[in-house]
Amino acid sequence: MAHTRFAFIKANWHADIVDQALAGFLELIPEDQVDVFDVPGAFEMPLLARDLARTGRYAAVAAAALVVDGGIYRHDFVAQAVVSGLMQAGLDSGVPVLSVSLTPHHYQETDHHNRIYREHFVTKGREAAQAALQITRTREAISA
């Protein structure tokens, strides 16, 4: 692959869960090929994703966050803005920007839910790595 570096953005909100997406990502992409960036929350991810993608250093950018339902429906607006913003960052930069942003409607801060979501984020991180590798290979093949 021409570009073998990947950027991984993770929101610090619910870091104990969100960080597991990075663990899954690193199961498939070596750590020395991944630059990791922290942001306060999900809402800050699209701008940084766009800026990182525009540097030309990365084959793909992945962004992970957990946007939880606080009971006032704000999470729906945040989640939509984040996913739309990440997609726009990829379209504007020409670099794949992958979302590992989950918005559960029934999350509660219990040991049971935390365990479930930690495990789920490992899986989603692994899936993001698979997507990053596949889209990178495909784009290289069509540009050759």
N, CA, C and O atoms as a GROMACS GRO file, in nm:
protein
  576
    1MET      N    1   0.084  -0.118   0.000
    1MET     CA    2   0.000   0.000   0.000
    1MET      C    3   0.088   0.125   0.000
    1MET      O    4   0.187   0.133   0.073
    2ALA      N    5   0.050   0.220  -0.083
    2ALA     CA    6   0.128   0.342  -0.096
    2ALA      C    7   0.133   0.418   0.037
    2ALA      O    8   0.240   0.456   0.083
    3HIS      N    9   0.018   0.439   0.097
    3HIS     CA   10   0.012   0.502   0.229
    3HIS      C   11  -0.016   0.393   0.330
    3HIS      O   12  -0.118   0.324   0.322
    4THR      N   13   0.073   0.377   0.424
    4THR     CA   14   0.049   0.274   0.524
    4THR      C   15   0.020   0.332   0.662
    4THR      O   16   0.026   0.261   0.762
    5ARG      N   17  -0.010   0.460   0.666
    5ARG     CA   18  -0.042   0.521   0.794
    5ARG      C   19  -0.192   0.544   0.802
    5ARG      O   20  -0.258   0.574   0.703
    6PHE      N   21  -0.242   0.528   0.922
    6PHE     CA   22  -0.383   0.548   0.949
    6PHE      C   23  -0.396   0.638   1.071
    6PHE      O   24  -0.312   0.632   1.162
    7ALA      N   25  -0.499   0.719   1.073
    7ALA     CA   26  -0.528   0.803   1.190
    7ALA      C   27  -0.649   0.744   1.262
    7ALA      O   28  -0.743   0.696   1.198
    8PHE      N   29  -0.645   0.748   1.392
    8PHE     CA   30  -0.756   0.699   1.474
    8PHE      C   31  -0.789   0.807   1.577
    8PHE      O   32  -0.707   0.840   1.662
    9ILE      N   33  -0.911   0.860   1.568
    9ILE     CA   34  -0.958   0.962   1.661
    9ILE      C   35  -1.051   0.896   1.761
    9ILE      O   36  -1.138   0.817   1.723
   10LYS      N   37  -1.033   0.927   1.888
   10LYS     CA   38  -1.125   0.871   1.988
   10LYS      C   39  -1.171   0.980   2.084
   10LYS      O   40  -1.093   1.061   2.133
   11ALA      N   41  -1.300   0.977   2.108
   11ALA     CA   42  -1.361   1.072   2.200
   11ALA      C   43  -1.333   1.028   2.343
   11ALA      O   44  -1.337   0.909   2.375
   12ASN      N   45  -1.304   1.124   2.429
   12ASN     CA   46  -1.272   1.093   2.569
   12ASN      C   47  -1.396   1.064   2.654
   12ASN      O   48  -1.384   1.006   2.763
   13TRP      N   49  -1.513   1.103   2.607
   13TRP     CA   50  -1.636   1.076   2.680
   13TRP      C   51  -1.657   0.924   2.678
   13TRP      O   52  -1.661   0.865   2.570
   14HIS      N   53  -1.671   0.862   2.793
   14HIS     CA   54  -1.682   0.716   2.806
   14HIS      C   55  -1.558   0.647   2.750
   14HIS      O   56  -1.568   0.546   2.679
   15ALA      N   57  -1.441   0.701   2.781
   15ALA     CA   58  -1.314   0.649   2.728
   15ALA      C   59  -1.292   0.502   2.759
   15ALA      O   60  -1.234   0.431   2.677
   16ASP      N   61  -1.338   0.455   2.874
   16ASP     CA   62  -1.318   0.314   2.908
   16ASP      C   63  -1.385   0.221   2.806
   16ASP      O   64  -1.342   0.108   2.788
   17ILE      N   65  -1.489   0.269   2.742
   17ILE     CA   66  -1.559   0.192   2.638
   17ILE      C   67  -1.501   0.225   2.500
   17ILE      O   68  -1.466   0.136   2.424
   18VAL      N   69  -1.491   0.354   2.469
   18VAL     CA   70  -1.448   0.397   2.336
   18VAL      C   71  -1.306   0.349   2.304
   18VAL      O   72  -1.278   0.311   2.191
   19ASP      N   73  -1.217   0.349   2.403
   19ASP     CA   74  -1.079   0.304   2.380
   19ASP      C   75  -1.072   0.160   2.331
   19ASP      O   76  -0.973   0.120   2.270
   20GLN      N   77  -1.175   0.083   2.357
   20GLN     CA   78  -1.176  -0.056   2.311
   20GLN      C   79  -1.183  -0.065   2.159
   20GLN      O   80  -1.138  -0.164   2.101
   21ALA      N   81  -1.239   0.036   2.094
   21ALA     CA   82  -1.241   0.038   1.947
   21ALA      C   83  -1.099   0.045   1.894
   21ALA      O   84  -1.067  -0.019   1.794
   22LEU      N   85  -1.014   0.122   1.959
   22LEU     CA   86  -0.874   0.129   1.918
   22LEU      C   87  -0.808  -0.008   1.935
   22LEU      O   88  -0.731  -0.051   1.850
   23ALA      N   89  -0.838  -0.076   2.045
   23ALA     CA   90  -0.782  -0.209   2.067
   23ALA      C   91  -0.819  -0.303   1.952
   23ALA      O   92  -0.735  -0.378   1.902
   24GLY      N   93  -0.945  -0.299   1.909
   24GLY     CA   94  -0.988  -0.382   1.798
   24GLY      C   95  -0.921  -0.342   1.667
   24GLY      O   96  -0.882  -0.428   1.588
   25PHE      N   97  -0.906  -0.213   1.645
   25PHE     CA   98  -0.840  -0.161   1.525
   25PHE      C   99  -0.696  -0.212   1.517
   25PHE      O  100  -0.649  -0.251   1.411
   26LEU      N  101  -0.628  -0.210   1.632
   26LEU     CA  102  -0.488  -0.250   1.638
   26LEU      C  103  -0.470  -0.401   1.628
   26LEU      O  104  -0.356  -0.448   1.614
   27GLU      N  105  -0.576  -0.478   1.635
   27GLU     CA  106  -0.565  -0.621   1.612
   27GLU      C  107  -0.530  -0.650   1.466
   27GLU      O  108  -0.470  -0.753   1.436
   28LEU      N  109  -0.568  -0.560   1.375
   28LEU     CA  110  -0.546  -0.582   1.232
   28LEU      C  111  -0.444  -0.489   1.169
   28LEU      O  112  -0.384  -0.522   1.067
   29ILE      N  113  -0.425  -0.374   1.227
   29ILE     CA  114  -0.330  -0.276   1.173
   29ILE      C  115  -0.224  -0.252   1.280
   29ILE      O  116  -0.258  -0.215   1.393
   30PRO      N  117  -0.097  -0.273   1.245
   30PRO     CA  118   0.009  -0.257   1.345
   30PRO      C  119   0.010  -0.119   1.409
   30PRO      O  120  -0.012  -0.017   1.343
   31GLU      N  121   0.036  -0.118   1.537
   31GLU     CA  122   0.035   0.006   1.615
   31GLU      C  123   0.129   0.112   1.558
   31GLU      O  124   0.100   0.231   1.566
   32ASP      N  125   0.242   0.069   1.501
   32ASP     CA  126   0.338   0.166   1.448
   32ASP      C  127   0.291   0.230   1.316
   32ASP      O  128   0.360   0.316   1.262
   33GLN      N  129   0.175   0.189   1.265
   33GLN     CA  130   0.116   0.250   1.146
   33GLN      C  131  -0.005   0.337   1.179
   33GLN      O  132  -0.072   0.388   1.090
   34VAL      N  133  -0.032   0.353   1.310
   34VAL     CA  134  -0.152   0.425   1.352
   34VAL      C  135  -0.115   0.542   1.443
   34VAL      O  136  -0.046   0.524   1.544
   35ASP      N  137  -0.160   0.661   1.405
   35ASP     CA  138  -0.145   0.778   1.490
   35ASP      C  139  -0.279   0.799   1.560
   35ASP      O  140  -0.384   0.801   1.496
   36VAL      N  141  -0.274   0.814   1.691
   36VAL     CA  142  -0.396   0.824   1.773
   36VAL      C  143  -0.412   0.967   1.823
   36VAL      O  144  -0.318   1.031   1.869
   37PHE      N  145  -0.537   1.015   1.812
   37PHE     CA  146  -0.570   1.151   1.853
   37PHE      C  147  -0.693   1.147   1.943
   37PHE      O  148  -0.790   1.078   1.914
   38ASP      N  149  -0.687   1.221   2.053
   38ASP     CA  150  -0.800   1.229   2.145
   38ASP      C  151  -0.873   1.362   2.125
   38ASP      O  152  -0.812   1.466   2.100
   39VAL      N  153  -1.005   1.356   2.136
   39VAL     CA  154  -1.088   1.476   2.136
   39VAL      C  155  -1.182   1.467   2.256
   39VAL      O  156  -1.205   1.358   2.308
   40PRO      N  157  -1.236   1.580   2.301
   40PRO     CA  158  -1.323   1.578   2.420
   40PRO      C  159  -1.446   1.488   2.402
   40PRO      O  160  -1.477   1.407   2.489
   41GLY      N  161  -1.514   1.502   2.289
   41GLY     CA  162  -1.636   1.425   2.267
   41GLY      C  163  -1.658   1.402   2.118
   41GLY      O  164  -1.575   1.441   2.036
   42ALA      N  165  -1.768   1.339   2.085
   42ALA     CA  166  -1.797   1.303   1.947
   42ALA      C  167  -1.809   1.425   1.856
   42ALA      O  168  -1.766   1.421   1.740
   43PHE      N  169  -1.865   1.532   1.907
   43PHE     CA  170  -1.892   1.649   1.824
   43PHE      C  171  -1.765   1.710   1.766
   43PHE      O  172  -1.770   1.775   1.661
   44GLU      N  173  -1.652   1.689   1.832
   44GLU     CA  174  -1.525   1.745   1.785
   44GLU      C  175  -1.455   1.659   1.680
   44GLU      O  176  -1.354   1.701   1.623
   45MET      N  177  -1.505   1.541   1.655
   45MET     CA  178  -1.436   1.448   1.564
   45MET      C  179  -1.435   1.491   1.417
   45MET      O  180  -1.329   1.482   1.355
   46PRO      N  181  -1.545   1.536   1.358
   46PRO     CA  182  -1.543   1.564   1.213
   46PRO      C  183  -1.440   1.668   1.170
   46PRO      O  184  -1.374   1.650   1.068
   47LEU      N  185  -1.425   1.774   1.245
   47LEU     CA  186  -1.328   1.878   1.208
   47LEU      C  187  -1.186   1.822   1.211
   47LEU      O  188  -1.110   1.844   1.117
   48LEU      N  189  -1.151   1.750   1.317
   48LEU     CA  190  -1.018   1.692   1.325
   48LEU      C  191  -1.000   1.586   1.216
   48LEU      O  192  -0.892   1.576   1.157
   49ALA      N  193  -1.102   1.507   1.190
   49ALA     CA  194  -1.093   1.406   1.084
   49ALA      C  195  -1.063   1.472   0.950
   49ALA      O  196  -0.978   1.425   0.875
   50ARG      N  197  -1.132   1.581   0.922
   50ARG     CA  198  -1.107   1.653   0.796
   50ARG      C  199  -0.964   1.707   0.792
   50ARG      O  200  -0.895   1.694   0.690
   51ASP      N  201  -0.920   1.767   0.902
   51ASP     CA  202  -0.785   1.823   0.905
   51ASP      C  203  -0.679   1.714   0.888
   51ASP      O  204  -0.581   1.734   0.816
   52LEU      N  205  -0.698   1.601   0.953
   52LEU     CA  206  -0.602   1.490   0.940
   52LEU      C  207  -0.603   1.434   0.799
   52LEU      O  208  -0.497   1.407   0.742
   53ALA      N  209  -0.722   1.417   0.742
   53ALA     CA  210  -0.732   1.362   0.607
   53ALA      C  211  -0.663   1.454   0.507
   53ALA      O  212  -0.597   1.407   0.414
   54ARG      N  213  -0.677   1.583   0.524
   54ARG     CA  214  -0.619   1.680   0.431
   54ARG      C  215  -0.466   1.686   0.437
   54ARG      O  216  -0.404   1.740   0.346
   55THR      N  217  -0.405   1.632   0.542
   55THR     CA  218  -0.259   1.635   0.550
   55THR      C  219  -0.195   1.548   0.443
   55THR      O  220  -0.079   1.571   0.407
   56GLY      N  221  -0.266   1.451   0.391
   56GLY     CA  222  -0.210   1.360   0.293
   56GLY      C  223  -0.124   1.250   0.354
   56GLY      O  224  -0.065   1.171   0.281
   57ARG      N  225  -0.117   1.244   0.486
   57ARG     CA  226  -0.035   1.143   0.554
   57ARG      C  227  -0.105   1.010   0.572
   57ARG      O  228  -0.040   0.908   0.594
   58TYR      N  229  -0.238   1.010   0.562
   58TYR     CA  230  -0.314   0.891   0.603
   58TYR      C  231  -0.392   0.829   0.488
   58TYR      O  232  -0.451   0.899   0.405
   59ALA      N  233  -0.392   0.697   0.485
   59ALA     CA  234  -0.472   0.623   0.386
   59ALA      C  235  -0.618   0.627   0.425
   59ALA      O  236  -0.706   0.623   0.339
   60ALA      N  237  -0.645   0.636   0.555
   60ALA     CA  238  -0.782   0.644   0.606
   60ALA      C  239  -0.777   0.700   0.747
   60ALA      O  240  -0.675   0.695   0.816
   61VAL      N  241  -0.892   0.754   0.788
   61VAL     CA  242  -0.908   0.808   0.923
   61VAL      C  243  -1.029   0.738   0.984
   61VAL      O  244  -1.135   0.731   0.922
   62ALA      N  245  -1.014   0.685   1.105
   62ALA     CA  246  -1.126   0.625   1.177
   62ALA      C  247  -1.155   0.711   1.299
   62ALA      O  248  -1.064   0.768   1.359
   63ALA      N  249  -1.282   0.720   1.335
   63ALA     CA  250  -1.322   0.804   1.449
   63ALA      C  251  -1.422   0.728   1.535
   63ALA      O  252  -1.522   0.677   1.484
   64ALA      N  253  -1.395   0.720   1.665
   64ALA     CA  254  -1.477   0.640   1.756
   64ALA      C  255  -1.534   0.724   1.870
   64ALA      O  256  -1.464   0.806   1.930
   65ALA      N  257  -1.663   0.702   1.896
   65ALA     CA  258  -1.729   0.772   2.007
   65ALA      C  259  -1.852   0.694   2.049
   65ALA      O  260  -1.906   0.614   1.972
   66LEU      N  261  -1.894   0.717   2.171
   66LEU     CA  262  -2.020   0.663   2.223
   66LEU      C  263  -2.107   0.783   2.258
   66LEU      O  264  -2.075   0.861   2.348
   67VAL      N  265  -2.217   0.797   2.186
   67VAL     CA  266  -2.311   0.907   2.209
   67VAL      C  267  -2.432   0.846   2.278
   67VAL      O  268  -2.508   0.772   2.217
   68VAL      N  269  -2.449   0.878   2.405
   68VAL     CA  270  -2.554   0.812   2.483
   68VAL      C  271  -2.679   0.898   2.495
   68VAL      O  272  -2.675   1.020   2.486
   69ASP      N  273  -2.788   0.830   2.515
   69ASP     CA  274  -2.919   0.891   2.532
   69ASP      C  275  -2.928   0.944   2.674
   69ASP      O  276  -2.937   0.868   2.770
   70GLY      N  277  -2.926   1.077   2.686
   70GLY     CA  278  -2.936   1.137   2.819
   70GLY      C  279  -3.079   1.166   2.860
   70GLY      O  280  -3.103   1.230   2.963
   71GLY      N  281  -3.175   1.118   2.781
   71GLY     CA  282  -3.314   1.137   2.816
   71GLY      C  283  -3.377   1.263   2.759
   71GLY      O  284  -3.495   1.289   2.780
   72ILE      N  285  -3.298   1.344   2.688
   72ILE     CA  286  -3.353   1.469   2.633
   72ILE      C  287  -3.344   1.471   2.481
   72ILE      O  288  -3.369   1.574   2.419
   73TYR      N  289  -3.310   1.361   2.421
   73TYR     CA  290  -3.304   1.343   2.276
   73TYR      C  291  -3.195   1.423   2.208
   73TYR      O  292  -3.188   1.423   2.085
   74ARG      N  293  -3.112   1.490   2.282
   74ARG     CA  294  -3.000   1.562   2.223
   74ARG      C  295  -2.907   1.466   2.150
   74ARG      O  296  -2.846   1.502   2.050
   75HIS      N  297  -2.895   1.344   2.201
   75HIS     CA  298  -2.802   1.247   2.143
   75HIS      C  299  -2.833   1.220   1.996
   75HIS      O  300  -2.741   1.195   1.918
   76ASP      N  301  -2.961   1.222   1.958
   76ASP     CA  302  -2.997   1.200   1.818
   76ASP      C  303  -2.938   1.307   1.728
   76ASP      O  304  -2.886   1.277   1.620
   77PHE      N  305  -2.945   1.432   1.771
   77PHE     CA  306  -2.891   1.542   1.693
   77PHE      C  307  -2.739   1.534   1.686
   77PHE      O  308  -2.680   1.555   1.580
   78VAL      N  309  -2.676   1.505   1.799
   78VAL     CA  310  -2.530   1.494   1.802
   78VAL      C  311  -2.485   1.379   1.713
   78VAL      O  312  -2.394   1.396   1.632
   79ALA      N  313  -2.548   1.264   1.727
   79ALA     CA  314  -2.508   1.149   1.647
   79ALA      C  315  -2.522   1.176   1.498
   79ALA      O  316  -2.433   1.143   1.420
   80GLN      N  317  -2.632   1.236   1.458
   80GLN     CA  318  -2.654   1.269   1.316
   80GLN      C  319  -2.550   1.368   1.266
   80GLN      O  320  -2.496   1.353   1.157
   81ALA      N  321  -2.523   1.470   1.346
   81ALA     CA  322  -2.423   1.570   1.306
   81ALA      C  323  -2.285   1.508   1.293
   81ALA      O  324  -2.211   1.540   1.200
   82VAL      N  325  -2.251   1.419   1.385
   82VAL     CA  326  -2.119   1.356   1.382
   82VAL      C  327  -2.104   1.267   1.260
   82VAL      O  328  -2.006   1.278   1.187
   83VAL      N  329  -2.199   1.179   1.237
   83VAL     CA  330  -2.190   1.087   1.123
   83VAL      C  331  -2.190   1.165   0.991
   83VAL      O  332  -2.113   1.134   0.900
   84SER      N  333  -2.276   1.265   0.980
   84SER     CA  334  -2.279   1.348   0.859
   84SER      C  335  -2.147   1.423   0.842
   84SER      O  336  -2.094   1.433   0.732
   85GLY      N  337  -2.096   1.476   0.951
   85GLY     CA  338  -1.970   1.549   0.946
   85GLY      C  339  -1.853   1.462   0.906
   85GLY      O  340  -1.766   1.505   0.831
   86LEU      N  341  -1.850   1.339   0.956
   86LEU     CA  342  -1.743   1.247   0.919
   86LEU      C  343  -1.752   1.211   0.772
   86LEU      O  344  -1.650   1.207   0.702
   87MET      N  345  -1.873   1.186   0.723
   87MET     CA  346  -1.890   1.158   0.581
   87MET      C  347  -1.845   1.276   0.497
   87MET      O  348  -1.776   1.259   0.396
   88GLN      N  349  -1.883   1.396   0.538
   88GLN     CA  350  -1.844   1.515   0.463
   88GLN      C  351  -1.693   1.534   0.464
   88GLN      O  352  -1.635   1.577   0.364
   89ALA      N  353  -1.628   1.504   0.576
   89ALA     CA  354  -1.482   1.515   0.585
   89ALA      C  355  -1.416   1.424   0.483
   89ALA      O  356  -1.318   1.463   0.419
   90GLY      N  357  -1.468   1.304   0.468
   90GLY     CA  358  -1.413   1.212   0.369
   90GLY      C  359  -1.437   1.260   0.228
   90GLY      O  360  -1.347   1.254   0.144
   91LEU      N  361  -1.557   1.309   0.200
   91LEU     CA  362  -1.588   1.358   0.067
   91LEU      C  363  -1.506   1.481   0.032
   91LEU      O  364  -1.458   1.494  -0.080
   92ASP      N  365  -1.490   1.572   0.128
   92ASP     CA  366  -1.414   1.696   0.103
   92ASP      C  367  -1.266   1.669   0.083
   92ASP      O  368  -1.201   1.736   0.003
   93SER      N  369  -1.212   1.572   0.155
   93SER     CA  370  -1.068   1.548   0.152
   93SER      C  371  -1.028   1.442   0.050
   93SER      O  372  -0.912   1.438   0.008
   94GLY      N  373  -1.120   1.356   0.010
   94GLY     CA  374  -1.087   1.246  -0.079
   94GLY      C  375  -1.020   1.130  -0.006
   94GLY      O  376  -0.967   1.039  -0.070
   95VAL      N  377  -1.023   1.133   0.126
   95VAL     CA  378  -0.964   1.026   0.207
   95VAL      C  379  -1.078   0.959   0.284
   95VAL      O  380  -1.162   1.028   0.342
   96PRO      N  381  -1.081   0.826   0.286
   96PRO     CA  382  -1.187   0.758   0.360
   96PRO      C  383  -1.186   0.797   0.508
   96PRO      O  384  -1.082   0.792   0.575
   97VAL      N  385  -1.303   0.836   0.558
   97VAL     CA  386  -1.320   0.866   0.701
   97VAL      C  387  -1.427   0.771   0.752
   97VAL      O  388  -1.542   0.775   0.708
   98LEU      N  389  -1.388   0.685   0.844
   98LEU     CA  390  -1.474   0.577   0.891
   98LEU      C  391  -1.528   0.608   1.030
   98LEU      O  392  -1.457   0.657   1.117
   99SER      N  393  -1.655   0.578   1.049
   99SER     CA  394  -1.720   0.606   1.177
   99SER      C  395  -1.732   0.480   1.261
   99SER      O  396  -1.782   0.377   1.215
  100VAL      N  397  -1.685   0.490   1.383
  100VAL     CA  398  -1.709   0.387   1.485
  100VAL      C  399  -1.786   0.458   1.596
  100VAL      O  400  -1.756   0.443   1.715
  101SER      N  401  -1.886   0.534   1.555
  101SER     CA  402  -1.965   0.612   1.649
  101SER      C  403  -2.098   0.542   1.672
  101SER      O  404  -2.177   0.526   1.579
  102LEU      N  405  -2.121   0.500   1.793
  102LEU     CA  406  -2.243   0.426   1.827
  102LEU      C  407  -2.333   0.511   1.915
  102LEU      O  408  -2.286   0.589   1.998
  103THR      N  409  -2.463   0.493   1.896
  103THR     CA  410  -2.564   0.570   1.968
  103THR      C  411  -2.670   0.476   2.025
  103THR      O  412  -2.779   0.465   1.970
  104PRO      N  413  -2.638   0.409   2.134
  104PRO     CA  414  -2.738   0.318   2.191
  104PRO      C  415  -2.852   0.396   2.257
  104PRO      O  416  -2.830   0.500   2.320
  105HIS      N  417  -2.972   0.346   2.241
  105HIS     CA  418  -3.087   0.412   2.303
  105HIS      C  419  -3.114   0.363   2.445
  105HIS      O  420  -3.191   0.425   2.519
  106HIS      N  421  -3.052   0.254   2.483
  106HIS     CA  422  -3.082   0.196   2.615
  106HIS      C  423  -2.956   0.175   2.698
  106HIS      O  424  -2.952   0.083   2.780
  107TYR      N  425  -2.855   0.259   2.680
  107TYR     CA  426  -2.733   0.246   2.758
  107TYR      C  427  -2.756   0.297   2.900
  107TYR      O  428  -2.814   0.404   2.921
  108GLN      N  429  -2.709   0.219   2.995
  108GLN     CA  430  -2.708   0.261   3.136
  108GLN      C  431  -2.570   0.231   3.190
  108GLN      O  432  -2.510   0.129   3.156
  109GLU      N  433  -2.521   0.319   3.276
  109GLU     CA  434  -2.387   0.298   3.331
  109GLU      C  435  -2.388   0.191   3.439
  109GLU      O  436  -2.373   0.220   3.558
  110THR      N  437  -2.407   0.068   3.394
  110THR     CA  438  -2.402  -0.047   3.484
  110THR      C  439  -2.286  -0.135   3.440
  110THR      O  440  -2.239  -0.124   3.327
  111ASP      N  441  -2.241  -0.220   3.527
  111ASP     CA  442  -2.132  -0.312   3.489
  111ASP      C  443  -2.172  -0.397   3.369
  111ASP      O  444  -2.090  -0.421   3.280
  112HIS      N  445  -2.296  -0.441   3.368
  112HIS     CA  446  -2.345  -0.525   3.257
  112HIS      C  447  -2.338  -0.451   3.124
  112HIS      O  448  -2.282  -0.504   3.027
  113HIS      N  449  -2.393  -0.330   3.116
  113HIS     CA  450  -2.391  -0.254   2.992
  113HIS      C  451  -2.249  -0.214   2.953
  113HIS      O  452  -2.212  -0.219   2.836
  114ASN      N  453  -2.169  -0.174   3.051
  114ASN     CA  454  -2.031  -0.137   3.021
  114ASN      C  455  -1.955  -0.253   2.959
  114ASN      O  456  -1.879  -0.233   2.864
  115ARG      N  457  -1.973  -0.372   3.013
  115ARG     CA  458  -1.906  -0.491   2.959
  115ARG      C  459  -1.951  -0.518   2.816
  115ARG      O  460  -1.869  -0.543   2.728
  116ILE      N  461  -2.081  -0.511   2.792
  116ILE     CA  462  -2.136  -0.536   2.658
  116ILE      C  463  -2.080  -0.436   2.558
  116ILE      O  464  -2.037  -0.475   2.449
  117TYR      N  465  -2.081  -0.309   2.593
  117TYR     CA  466  -2.035  -0.207   2.500
  117TYR      C  467  -1.884  -0.208   2.482
  117TYR      O  468  -1.836  -0.178   2.372
  118ARG      N  469  -1.808  -0.241   2.584
  118ARG     CA  470  -1.662  -0.256   2.567
  118ARG      C  471  -1.634  -0.365   2.465
  118ARG      O  472  -1.551  -0.347   2.375
  119GLU      N  473  -1.702  -0.479   2.479
  119GLU     CA  474  -1.682  -0.589   2.384
  119GLU      C  475  -1.727  -0.548   2.243
  119GLU      O  476  -1.661  -0.580   2.145
  120HIS      N  477  -1.839  -0.479   2.235
  120HIS     CA  478  -1.892  -0.437   2.105
  120HIS      C  479  -1.797  -0.338   2.036
  120HIS      O  480  -1.780  -0.343   1.914
  121PHE      N  481  -1.735  -0.250   2.114
  121PHE     CA  482  -1.643  -0.154   2.054
  121PHE      C  483  -1.517  -0.222   2.002
  121PHE      O  484  -1.460  -0.176   1.903
  122VAL      N  485  -1.471  -0.330   2.065
  122VAL     CA  486  -1.359  -0.405   2.010
  122VAL      C  487  -1.397  -0.457   1.871
  122VAL      O  488  -1.320  -0.444   1.776
  123THR      N  489  -1.515  -0.514   1.861
  123THR     CA  490  -1.563  -0.566   1.732
  123THR      C  491  -1.573  -0.454   1.629
  123THR      O  492  -1.529  -0.470   1.516
  124LYS      N  493  -1.631  -0.342   1.668
  124LYS     CA  494  -1.648  -0.231   1.574
  124LYS      C  495  -1.513  -0.173   1.532
  124LYS      O  496  -1.497  -0.131   1.418
  125GLY      N  497  -1.417  -0.170   1.621
  125GLY     CA  498  -1.282  -0.124   1.586
  125GLY      C  499  -1.217  -0.217   1.485
  125GLY      O  500  -1.152  -0.172   1.391
  126ARG      N  501  -1.234  -0.345   1.506
  126ARG     CA  502  -1.182  -0.445   1.413
  126ARG      C  503  -1.246  -0.427   1.275
  126ARG      O  504  -1.178  -0.433   1.173
  127GLU      N  505  -1.378  -0.405   1.274
  127GLU     CA  506  -1.449  -0.383   1.148
  127GLU      C  507  -1.400  -0.256   1.078
  127GLU      O  508  -1.390  -0.254   0.955
  128ALA      N  509  -1.371  -0.153   1.153
  128ALA     CA  510  -1.318  -0.029   1.093
  128ALA      C  511  -1.182  -0.054   1.031
  128ALA      O  512  -1.152  -0.001   0.924
  129ALA      N  513  -1.098  -0.133   1.097
  129ALA     CA  514  -0.967  -0.167   1.040
  129ALA      C  515  -0.984  -0.246   0.911
  129ALA      O  516  -0.915  -0.219   0.812
  130GLN      N  517  -1.075  -0.342   0.910
  130GLN     CA  518  -1.101  -0.419   0.788
  130GLN      C  519  -1.146  -0.326   0.676
  130GLN      O  520  -1.099  -0.339   0.562
  131ALA      N  521  -1.236  -0.233   0.707
  131ALA     CA  522  -1.284  -0.139   0.606
  131ALA      C  523  -1.172  -0.049   0.557
  131ALA      O  524  -1.161  -0.024   0.437
  132ALA      N  525  -1.088  -0.001   0.648
  132ALA     CA  526  -0.976   0.086   0.610
  132ALA      C  527  -0.881   0.014   0.516
  132ALA      O  528  -0.837   0.070   0.416
  133LEU      N  529  -0.850  -0.110   0.547
  133LEU     CA  530  -0.759  -0.187   0.462
  133LEU      C  531  -0.822  -0.216   0.327
  133LEU      O  532  -0.757  -0.204   0.223
  134GLN      N  533  -0.948  -0.255   0.327
  134GLN     CA  534  -1.015  -0.289   0.201
  134GLN      C  535  -1.031  -0.168   0.110
  134GLN      O  536  -1.000  -0.175  -0.008
  135ILE      N  537  -1.078  -0.056   0.165
  135ILE     CA  538  -1.100   0.061   0.081
  135ILE      C  539  -0.967   0.115   0.030
  135ILE      O  540  -0.960   0.167  -0.081
  136THR      N  541  -0.861   0.103   0.110
  136THR     CA  542  -0.728   0.147   0.066
  136THR      C  543  -0.681   0.062  -0.051
  136THR      O  544  -0.632   0.115  -0.151
  137ARG      N  545  -0.695  -0.070  -0.039
  137ARG     CA  546  -0.655  -0.160  -0.150
  137ARG      C  547  -0.737  -0.132  -0.275
  137ARG      O  548  -0.683  -0.126  -0.385
  138THR      N  549  -0.866  -0.114  -0.259
  138THR     CA  550  -0.954  -0.090  -0.374
  138THR      C  551  -0.918   0.042  -0.443
  138THR      O  552  -0.911   0.047  -0.566
  139ARG      N  553  -0.896   0.146  -0.366
  139ARG     CA  554  -0.863   0.275  -0.426
  139ARG      C  555  -0.728   0.271  -0.495
  139ARG      O  556  -0.710   0.334  -0.599
  140GLU      N  557  -0.632   0.197  -0.439
  140GLU     CA  558  -0.503   0.183  -0.506
  140GLU      C  559  -0.518   0.106  -0.636
  140GLU      O  560  -0.452   0.139  -0.735
  141ALA      N  561  -0.602   0.004  -0.637
  141ALA     CA  562  -0.622  -0.077  -0.758
  141ALA      C  563  -0.685   0.005  -0.871
  141ALA      O  564  -0.648  -0.010  -0.987
  142ILE      N  565  -0.780   0.091  -0.838
  142ILE     CA  566  -0.847   0.165  -0.944
  142ILE      C  567  -0.764   0.286  -0.990
  142ILE      O  568  -0.790   0.341  -1.096
  143SER      N  569  -0.665   0.326  -0.911
  143SER     CA  570  -0.582   0.439  -0.952
  143SER      C  571  -0.457   0.394  -1.027
  143SER      O  572  -0.384   0.477  -1.081
  144ALA      N  573  -0.431   0.265  -1.030
  144ALA     CA  574  -0.311   0.212  -1.097
  144ALA      C  575  -0.325   0.213  -1.248
  144ALA      O  576  -0.233   0.173  -1.318
   0.00000   0.00000   0.00000
